[in-house]
Amino acid sequence: MTLALSASLVLTGSPAQAATKPVTFQGFTIKVPAAWKAKKEGTGLRVITGACSPKAAECHGFLLGGPTSVKYGSEGGPYRLDQPYHPSSGVTECVPAKKYTSGQAKLVRTAKAAFGGQRAQFTEWKVSCDGSRLNVTSYRQRVWYVKAEKVIVVDHWRTPGLAAILAKAVWK
């Protein structure tokens, strides 16, 4: 049995490739692992990829947002490439620690990224949960923004394989 399974993996690739399901949003479809769950969240769609700890502000996963998410993506105004995604005009919540933060963020990198047949502007931010102290809880916010389609993807959990999933998106 072990030999058959090993031979199967050599011929077909990793087990994660086998079980996928489509998630469609704002004119594009991505294929995600079958265990992930998608649920409506406001005007967007939250894709839950893992644990939902009571200590965290959100479940492991990422947000798919459309025109409304872009329109209110920066302090209640339009999303800005030079700022982390923060649709509220209130304080920033620290995602992994479920507390409020100073909202200080440092740009880690920016690049063009494939998003199906489209080009997305990719930015990654290191968000400190207390900007006045060193060595405190922080997290990375990764954002893919397709301006032409008014689509944004926001990932606070460094979801493994997400960039590859988005690169293979299919647009209508």
WOLIN-V427723 format. One record per helix or strand of 2 or more residues. SS is the DSSP state (H for helix, E for strand). FROM is the first residue (numbers start at 1). TO is the last residue. If there is no record, write none. Layout:
BEGIN
SS FROM TO
SS FROM TO
END
This chain:
BEGIN
H 2 12
H 15 18
E 20 25
E 28 33
E 37 41
E 44 48
E 61 65
H 67 71
E 92 94
E 99 101
E 105 115
E 118 128
E 138 146
H 147 149
E 151 155
H 162 167
E 170 171
END
